[in-house]
Amino acid sequence: MYAWAIGKGARRQALQVAEHNVSAIRLYMGLGCVEHHRYRYWVPVNG
């Protein structure tokens, strides 16, 4: 996938993974990715 994207001119990527998915995080780190930020989810108090 990376080779295809680079061939199309991509210079960046965005990945989203659950923080408890340690296997995926290790995979992405092994590919040179680093954490940029985390999402926060807001729900109604009565929800």
mmCIF file of the N, C-alpha and C atoms, coordinates in Angstrom:
data_MODEL
# 
_entry.id   MODEL 
# 
loop_
_atom_site.group_PDB 
_atom_site.id 
_atom_site.type_symbol 
_atom_site.label_atom_id 
_atom_site.label_alt_id 
_atom_site.label_comp_id 
_atom_site.label_asym_id 
_atom_site.label_entity_id 
_atom_site.label_seq_id 
_atom_site.pdbx_PDB_ins_code 
_atom_site.Cartn_x 
_atom_site.Cartn_y 
_atom_site.Cartn_z 
_atom_site.occupancy 
_atom_site.B_iso_or_equiv 
_atom_site.pdbx_formal_charge 
_atom_site.auth_seq_id 
_atom_site.auth_comp_id 
_atom_site.auth_asym_id 
_atom_site.auth_atom_id 
_atom_site.pdbx_PDB_model_num 
ATOM 1   N N  . MET A 1 1  ? 0.829   -1.184 0.000  1.00 0.00 ? 1  MET A N  1 
ATOM 2   C CA . MET A 1 1  ? 0.000   0.000  0.000  1.00 0.00 ? 1  MET A CA 1 
ATOM 3   C C  . MET A 1 1  ? 0.875   1.250  0.000  1.00 0.00 ? 1  MET A C  1 
ATOM 4   N N  . TYR A 1 2  ? 1.925   1.237  0.816  1.00 0.00 ? 2  TYR A N  1 
ATOM 5   C CA . TYR A 1 2  ? 2.805   2.412  0.862  1.00 0.00 ? 2  TYR A CA 1 
ATOM 6   C C  . TYR A 1 2  ? 3.445   2.674  -0.494 1.00 0.00 ? 2  TYR A C  1 
ATOM 7   N N  . ALA A 1 3  ? 3.920   1.612  -1.135 1.00 0.00 ? 3  ALA A N  1 
ATOM 8   C CA . ALA A 1 3  ? 4.567   1.784  -2.436 1.00 0.00 ? 3  ALA A CA 1 
ATOM 9   C C  . ALA A 1 3  ? 3.587   2.371  -3.452 1.00 0.00 ? 3  ALA A C  1 
ATOM 10  N N  . TRP A 1 4  ? 2.352   1.887  -3.449 1.00 0.00 ? 4  TRP A N  1 
ATOM 11  C CA . TRP A 1 4  ? 1.330   2.403  -4.362 1.00 0.00 ? 4  TRP A CA 1 
ATOM 12  C C  . TRP A 1 4  ? 1.076   3.883  -4.095 1.00 0.00 ? 4  TRP A C  1 
ATOM 13  N N  . ALA A 1 5  ? 0.904   4.239  -2.804 1.00 0.00 ? 5  ALA A N  1 
ATOM 14  C CA . ALA A 1 5  ? 0.610   5.630  -2.439 1.00 0.00 ? 5  ALA A CA 1 
ATOM 15  C C  . ALA A 1 5  ? 1.767   6.557  -2.807 1.00 0.00 ? 5  ALA A C  1 
ATOM 16  N N  . ILE A 1 6  ? 2.982   6.131  -2.536 1.00 0.00 ? 6  ILE A N  1 
ATOM 17  C CA . ILE A 1 6  ? 4.159   6.942  -2.890 1.00 0.00 ? 6  ILE A CA 1 
ATOM 18  C C  . ILE A 1 6  ? 4.225   7.126  -4.403 1.00 0.00 ? 6  ILE A C  1 
ATOM 19  N N  . GLY A 1 7  ? 3.912   6.062  -5.125 1.00 0.00 ? 7  GLY A N  1 
ATOM 20  C CA . GLY A 1 7  ? 3.889   6.145  -6.578 1.00 0.00 ? 7  GLY A CA 1 
ATOM 21  C C  . GLY A 1 7  ? 2.861   7.141  -7.099 1.00 0.00 ? 7  GLY A C  1 
ATOM 22  N N  . LYS A 1 8  ? 1.823   7.386  -6.318 1.00 0.00 ? 8  LYS A N  1 
ATOM 23  C CA . LYS A 1 8  ? 0.784   8.353  -6.674 1.00 0.00 ? 8  LYS A CA 1 
ATOM 24  C C  . LYS A 1 8  ? 1.095   9.753  -6.146 1.00 0.00 ? 8  LYS A C  1 
ATOM 25  N N  . GLY A 1 9  ? 2.254   9.909  -5.473 1.00 0.00 ? 9  GLY A N  1 
ATOM 26  C CA . GLY A 1 9  ? 2.667   11.219 -4.995 1.00 0.00 ? 9  GLY A CA 1 
ATOM 27  C C  . GLY A 1 9  ? 2.359   11.516 -3.538 1.00 0.00 ? 9  GLY A C  1 
ATOM 28  N N  . ALA A 1 10 ? 1.872   10.528 -2.803 1.00 0.00 ? 10 ALA A N  1 
ATOM 29  C CA . ALA A 1 10 ? 1.548   10.759 -1.386 1.00 0.00 ? 10 ALA A CA 1 
ATOM 30  C C  . ALA A 1 10 ? 2.824   11.027 -0.586 1.00 0.00 ? 10 ALA A C  1 
ATOM 31  N N  . ARG A 1 11 ? 2.722   11.950 0.334  1.00 0.00 ? 11 ARG A N  1 
ATOM 32  C CA . ARG A 1 11 ? 3.856   12.244 1.220  1.00 0.00 ? 11 ARG A CA 1 
ATOM 33  C C  . ARG A 1 11 ? 3.505   12.019 2.683  1.00 0.00 ? 11 ARG A C  1 
ATOM 34  N N  . ARG A 1 12 ? 2.228   11.858 2.975  1.00 0.00 ? 12 ARG A N  1 
ATOM 35  C CA . ARG A 1 12 ? 1.777   11.651 4.358  1.00 0.00 ? 12 ARG A CA 1 
ATOM 36  C C  . ARG A 1 12 ? 0.689   10.593 4.381  1.00 0.00 ? 12 ARG A C  1 
ATOM 37  N N  . GLN A 1 13 ? 0.394   10.127 5.583  1.00 0.00 ? 13 GLN A N  1 
ATOM 38  C CA . GLN A 1 13 ? -0.674  9.163  5.769  1.00 0.00 ? 13 GLN A CA 1 
ATOM 39  C C  . GLN A 1 13 ? -1.387  9.463  7.085  1.00 0.00 ? 13 GLN A C  1 
ATOM 40  N N  . ALA A 1 14 ? -2.563  8.952  7.211  1.00 0.00 ? 14 ALA A N  1 
ATOM 41  C CA . ALA A 1 14 ? -3.309  9.074  8.465  1.00 0.00 ? 14 ALA A CA 1 
ATOM 42  C C  . ALA A 1 14 ? -3.859  7.700  8.807  1.00 0.00 ? 14 ALA A C  1 
ATOM 43  N N  . LEU A 1 15 ? -3.590  7.268  10.014 1.00 0.00 ? 15 LEU A N  1 
ATOM 44  C CA . LEU A 1 15 ? -4.075  5.989  10.511 1.00 0.00 ? 15 LEU A CA 1 
ATOM 45  C C  . LEU A 1 15 ? -4.888  6.241  11.765 1.00 0.00 ? 15 LEU A C  1 
ATOM 46  N N  . GLN A 1 16 ? -5.856  5.410  11.995 1.00 0.00 ? 16 GLN A N  1 
ATOM 47  C CA . GLN A 1 16 ? -6.628  5.505  13.229 1.00 0.00 ? 16 GLN A CA 1 
ATOM 48  C C  . GLN A 1 16 ? -6.700  4.104  13.808 1.00 0.00 ? 16 GLN A C  1 
ATOM 49  N N  . VAL A 1 17 ? -6.318  3.972  15.075 1.00 0.00 ? 17 VAL A N  1 
ATOM 50  C CA . VAL A 1 17 ? -6.313  2.671  15.728 1.00 0.00 ? 17 VAL A CA 1 
ATOM 51  C C  . VAL A 1 17 ? -6.730  2.862  17.182 1.00 0.00 ? 17 VAL A C  1 
ATOM 52  N N  . ALA A 1 18 ? -7.470  1.899  17.715 1.00 0.00 ? 18 ALA A N  1 
ATOM 53  C CA . ALA A 1 18 ? -7.879  1.959  19.122 1.00 0.00 ? 18 ALA A CA 1 
ATOM 54  C C  . ALA A 1 18 ? -6.644  1.828  20.006 1.00 0.00 ? 18 ALA A C  1 
ATOM 55  N N  . GLU A 1 19 ? -6.599  2.603  21.072 1.00 0.00 ? 19 GLU A N  1 
ATOM 56  C CA . GLU A 1 19 ? -5.396  2.619  21.910 1.00 0.00 ? 19 GLU A CA 1 
ATOM 57  C C  . GLU A 1 19 ? -5.119  1.289  22.590 1.00 0.00 ? 19 GLU A C  1 
ATOM 58  N N  . HIS A 1 20 ? -6.109  0.411  22.709 1.00 0.00 ? 20 HIS A N  1 
ATOM 59  C CA . HIS A 1 20 ? -5.885  -0.904 23.320 1.00 0.00 ? 20 HIS A CA 1 
ATOM 60  C C  . HIS A 1 20 ? -5.427  -1.948 22.297 1.00 0.00 ? 20 HIS A C  1 
ATOM 61  N N  . ASN A 1 21 ? -5.343  -1.582 21.024 1.00 0.00 ? 21 ASN A N  1 
ATOM 62  C CA . ASN A 1 21 ? -4.920  -2.499 19.974 1.00 0.00 ? 21 ASN A CA 1 
ATOM 63  C C  . ASN A 1 21 ? -3.392  -2.456 19.855 1.00 0.00 ? 21 ASN A C  1 
ATOM 64  N N  . VAL A 1 22 ? -2.750  -3.075 20.819 1.00 0.00 ? 22 VAL A N  1 
ATOM 65  C CA . VAL A 1 22 ? -1.286  -3.013 20.926 1.00 0.00 ? 22 VAL A CA 1 
ATOM 66  C C  . VAL A 1 22 ? -0.603  -3.619 19.704 1.00 0.00 ? 22 VAL A C  1 
ATOM 67  N N  . SER A 1 23 ? -1.149  -4.684 19.169 1.00 0.00 ? 23 SER A N  1 
ATOM 68  C CA . SER A 1 23 ? -0.533  -5.321 17.992 1.00 0.00 ? 23 SER A CA 1 
ATOM 69  C C  . SER A 1 23 ? -0.483  -4.361 16.807 1.00 0.00 ? 23 SER A C  1 
ATOM 70  N N  . ALA A 1 24 ? -1.579  -3.666 16.551 1.00 0.00 ? 24 ALA A N  1 
ATOM 71  C CA . ALA A 1 24 ? -1.608  -2.713 15.438 1.00 0.00 ? 24 ALA A CA 1 
ATOM 72  C C  . ALA A 1 24 ? -0.659  -1.553 15.697 1.00 0.00 ? 24 ALA A C  1 
ATOM 73  N N  . ILE A 1 25 ? -0.639  -1.060 16.917 1.00 0.00 ? 25 ILE A N  1 
ATOM 74  C CA . ILE A 1 25 ? 0.260   0.053  17.252 1.00 0.00 ? 25 ILE A CA 1 
ATOM 75  C C  . ILE A 1 25 ? 1.705   -0.350 17.017 1.00 0.00 ? 25 ILE A C  1 
ATOM 76  N N  . ARG A 1 26 ? 2.077   -1.554 17.439 1.00 0.00 ? 26 ARG A N  1 
ATOM 77  C CA . ARG A 1 26 ? 3.450   -2.032 17.212 1.00 0.00 ? 26 ARG A CA 1 
ATOM 78  C C  . ARG A 1 26 ? 3.748   -2.162 15.722 1.00 0.00 ? 26 ARG A C  1 
ATOM 79  N N  . LEU A 1 27 ? 2.772   -2.659 14.962 1.00 0.00 ? 27 LEU A N  1 
ATOM 80  C CA . LEU A 1 27 ? 2.957   -2.771 13.516 1.00 0.00 ? 27 LEU A CA 1 
ATOM 81  C C  . LEU A 1 27 ? 3.221   -1.408 12.905 1.00 0.00 ? 27 LEU A C  1 
ATOM 82  N N  . TYR A 1 28 ? 2.382   -0.430 13.220 1.00 0.00 ? 28 TYR A N  1 
ATOM 83  C CA . TYR A 1 28 ? 2.528   0.902  12.642 1.00 0.00 ? 28 TYR A CA 1 
ATOM 84  C C  . TYR A 1 28 ? 3.821   1.571  13.098 1.00 0.00 ? 28 TYR A C  1 
ATOM 85  N N  . MET A 1 29 ? 4.189   1.380  14.362 1.00 0.00 ? 29 MET A N  1 
ATOM 86  C CA . MET A 1 29 ? 5.462   1.942  14.833 1.00 0.00 ? 29 MET A CA 1 
ATOM 87  C C  . MET A 1 29 ? 6.629   1.313  14.082 1.00 0.00 ? 29 MET A C  1 
ATOM 88  N N  . GLY A 1 30 ? 6.538   0.022  13.804 1.00 0.00 ? 30 GLY A N  1 
ATOM 89  C CA . GLY A 1 30 ? 7.577   -0.664 13.042 1.00 0.00 ? 30 GLY A CA 1 
ATOM 90  C C  . GLY A 1 30 ? 7.699   -0.143 11.622 1.00 0.00 ? 30 GLY A C  1 
ATOM 91  N N  . LEU A 1 31 ? 6.623   0.452  11.117 1.00 0.00 ? 31 LEU A N  1 
ATOM 92  C CA . LEU A 1 31 ? 6.627   1.041  9.773  1.00 0.00 ? 31 LEU A CA 1 
ATOM 93  C C  . LEU A 1 31 ? 7.047   2.513  9.802  1.00 0.00 ? 31 LEU A C  1 
ATOM 94  N N  . GLY A 1 32 ? 7.391   3.004  11.003 1.00 0.00 ? 32 GLY A N  1 
ATOM 95  C CA . GLY A 1 32 ? 7.874   4.379  11.115 1.00 0.00 ? 32 GLY A CA 1 
ATOM 96  C C  . GLY A 1 32 ? 6.833   5.394  11.528 1.00 0.00 ? 32 GLY A C  1 
ATOM 97  N N  . CYS A 1 33 ? 5.655   4.951  11.907 1.00 0.00 ? 33 CYS A N  1 
ATOM 98  C CA . CYS A 1 33 ? 4.595   5.876  12.331 1.00 0.00 ? 33 CYS A CA 1 
ATOM 99  C C  . CYS A 1 33 ? 4.761   6.242  13.805 1.00 0.00 ? 33 CYS A C  1 
ATOM 100 N N  . VAL A 1 34 ? 4.290   7.406  14.160 1.00 0.00 ? 34 VAL A N  1 
ATOM 101 C CA . VAL A 1 34 ? 4.279   7.856  15.561 1.00 0.00 ? 34 VAL A CA 1 
ATOM 102 C C  . VAL A 1 34 ? 2.897   8.420  15.874 1.00 0.00 ? 34 VAL A C  1 
ATOM 103 N N  . GLU A 1 35 ? 2.546   8.408  17.157 1.00 0.00 ? 35 GLU A N  1 
ATOM 104 C CA . GLU A 1 35 ? 1.257   8.959  17.569 1.00 0.00 ? 35 GLU A CA 1 
ATOM 105 C C  . GLU A 1 35 ? 1.270   10.471 17.418 1.00 0.00 ? 35 GLU A C  1 
ATOM 106 N N  . HIS A 1 36 ? 0.209   10.997 16.858 1.00 0.00 ? 36 HIS A N  1 
ATOM 107 C CA . HIS A 1 36 ? 0.078   12.437 16.671 1.00 0.00 ? 36 HIS A CA 1 
ATOM 108 C C  . HIS A 1 36 ? -0.864  13.033 17.705 1.00 0.00 ? 36 HIS A C  1 
ATOM 109 N N  . HIS A 1 37 ? -2.028  12.439 17.867 1.00 0.00 ? 37 HIS A N  1 
ATOM 110 C CA . HIS A 1 37 ? -2.982  12.911 18.872 1.00 0.00 ? 37 HIS A CA 1 
ATOM 111 C C  . HIS A 1 37 ? -4.018  11.829 19.146 1.00 0.00 ? 37 HIS A C  1 
ATOM 112 N N  . ARG A 1 38 ? -4.817  12.042 20.147 1.00 0.00 ? 38 ARG A N  1 
ATOM 113 C CA . ARG A 1 38 ? -5.886  11.104 20.501 1.00 0.00 ? 38 ARG A CA 1 
ATOM 114 C C  . ARG A 1 38 ? -7.224  11.801 20.412 1.00 0.00 ? 38 ARG A C  1 
ATOM 115 N N  . TYR A 1 39 ? -8.236  11.013 20.091 1.00 0.00 ? 39 TYR A N  1 
ATOM 116 C CA . TYR A 1 39 ? -9.594  11.534 20.032 1.00 0.00 ? 39 TYR A CA 1 
ATOM 117 C C  . TYR A 1 39 ? -10.247 11.440 21.407 1.00 0.00 ? 39 TYR A C  1 
ATOM 118 N N  . ARG A 1 40 ? -11.191 12.314 21.636 1.00 0.00 ? 40 ARG A N  1 
ATOM 119 C CA . ARG A 1 40 ? -12.043 12.232 22.821 1.00 0.00 ? 40 ARG A CA 1 
ATOM 120 C C  . ARG A 1 40 ? -13.479 12.202 22.336 1.00 0.00 ? 40 ARG A C  1 
ATOM 121 N N  . TYR A 1 41 ? -14.246 11.349 22.917 1.00 0.00 ? 41 TYR A N  1 
ATOM 122 C CA . TYR A 1 41 ? -15.641 11.204 22.517 1.00 0.00 ? 41 TYR A CA 1 
ATOM 123 C C  . TYR A 1 41 ? -16.542 11.753 23.613 1.00 0.00 ? 41 TYR A C  1 
ATOM 124 N N  . TRP A 1 42 ? -17.473 12.588 23.234 1.00 0.00 ? 42 TRP A N  1 
ATOM 125 C CA . TRP A 1 42 ? -18.391 13.216 24.172 1.00 0.00 ? 42 TRP A CA 1 
ATOM 126 C C  . TRP A 1 42 ? -19.786 12.636 23.960 1.00 0.00 ? 42 TRP A C  1 
ATOM 127 N N  . VAL A 1 43 ? -20.439 12.337 25.058 1.00 0.00 ? 43 VAL A N  1 
ATOM 128 C CA . VAL A 1 43 ? -21.806 11.809 24.995 1.00 0.00 ? 43 VAL A CA 1 
ATOM 129 C C  . VAL A 1 43 ? -22.671 12.590 25.978 1.00 0.00 ? 43 VAL A C  1 
ATOM 130 N N  . PRO A 1 44 ? -23.968 12.653 25.749 1.00 0.00 ? 44 PRO A N  1 
ATOM 131 C CA . PRO A 1 44 ? -24.855 13.347 26.691 1.00 0.00 ? 44 PRO A CA 1 
ATOM 132 C C  . PRO A 1 44 ? -24.838 12.647 28.056 1.00 0.00 ? 44 PRO A C  1 
ATOM 133 N N  . VAL A 1 45 ? -25.027 13.416 29.094 1.00 0.00 ? 45 VAL A N  1 
ATOM 134 C CA . VAL A 1 45 ? -25.024 12.878 30.446 1.00 0.00 ? 45 VAL A CA 1 
ATOM 135 C C  . VAL A 1 45 ? -26.100 11.798 30.592 1.00 0.00 ? 45 VAL A C  1 
ATOM 136 N N  . ASN A 1 46 ? -27.255 12.023 29.985 1.00 0.00 ? 46 ASN A N  1 
ATOM 137 C CA . ASN A 1 46 ? -28.358 11.066 30.094 1.00 0.00 ? 46 ASN A CA 1 
ATOM 138 C C  . ASN A 1 46 ? -28.332 10.025 28.981 1.00 0.00 ? 46 ASN A C  1 
ATOM 139 N N  . GLY A 1 47 ? -27.244 9.994  28.210 1.00 0.00 ? 47 GLY A N  1 
ATOM 140 C CA . GLY A 1 47 ? -27.180 9.109  27.054 1.00 0.00 ? 47 GLY A CA 1 
ATOM 141 C C  . GLY A 1 47 ? -26.678 7.803  27.395 1.00 0.00 ? 47 GLY A C  1 
# 
